[in-house]
């Protein structure tokens, strides 16, 4: 019966290790989430001129919308 007690102890150690790992992962997840939400900094957004893409200018598009 001594082995039964030992296996219970080992199982308890494994459960504690899993719980600890789970807590660590959750803390890291929350930390990454907090870092991600900072100031909204990012690359600047630039307007694209439709003529650079070979499209008609925006003024022509407005006339098409008015006709419809």
C-alpha positions as CSV (number, residue, x, y, z in Angstrom):
1,X,0.0,0.0,0.0
2,X,2.9,2.3,0.2
3,X,3.0,2.6,-3.5
4,X,-0.6,3.9,-3.6
5,X,0.3,6.8,-1.3
6,X,3.3,7.6,-3.5
7,X,1.2,7.7,-6.7
8,X,-1.4,10.0,-5.1
9,X,1.4,12.3,-4.1
10,X,2.9,12.3,-7.6
11,X,-0.5,12.9,-9.0
12,X,-1.0,15.9,-6.7
13,X,2.4,17.3,-7.8
14,X,1.4,17.0,-11.4
15,X,-2.0,18.8,-10.7
16,X,-0.2,21.6,-8.9
17,X,2.3,21.9,-11.8
18,X,-0.5,22.1,-14.4
19,X,-2.4,24.7,-12.3
20,X,0.8,26.8,-12.0
21,X,1.4,26.6,-15.7
22,X,-2.2,27.6,-16.5
23,X,-1.8,30.6,-14.2
24,X,1.4,31.6,-15.8
25,X,-0.1,31.3,-19.3
26,X,-3.1,33.4,-18.3
27,X,-0.8,36.2,-16.8
28,X,1.2,36.3,-20.0
29,X,-1.9,36.4,-22.1
30,X,-3.2,39.4,-20.1
31,X,0.1,41.1,-20.3
32,X,0.2,40.8,-24.1
33,X,-3.3,42.0,-24.3
34,X,-2.4,45.1,-22.2
35,X,0.6,45.8,-24.4
36,X,-1.5,45.5,-27.5
37,X,-4.1,48.1,-26.4
38,X,-1.5,50.9,-25.8
39,X,-1.9,54.3,-27.3
40,X,-3.1,53.0,-30.7
41,X,0.3,53.8,-32.2
42,X,1.0,52.3,-35.5
43,X,2.2,53.2,-39.0
44,X,0.6,56.4,-40.4
45,X,-2.2,56.0,-42.8
46,X,-1.7,57.8,-46.1
47,X,-4.4,58.7,-48.6
48,X,-4.0,57.0,-52.0
49,X,-4.6,59.0,-55.1
50,X,-6.9,57.0,-57.5
51,X,-5.0,58.4,-60.5
52,X,-1.9,56.6,-59.2
53,X,-3.8,53.3,-59.6
54,X,-5.0,54.1,-63.1
55,X,-8.6,54.9,-61.9
56,X,-10.6,58.0,-62.9
57,X,-10.4,61.0,-60.5
58,X,-12.8,61.2,-57.6
59,X,-14.7,64.1,-59.3
60,X,-15.8,61.8,-62.1
61,X,-17.1,59.2,-59.6
62,X,-19.3,61.8,-57.9
63,X,-21.0,62.6,-61.3
64,X,-21.7,59.0,-61.9
65,X,-23.4,58.7,-58.5
66,X,-25.5,61.8,-59.2
67,X,-26.7,60.4,-62.5
68,X,-27.9,57.1,-61.0
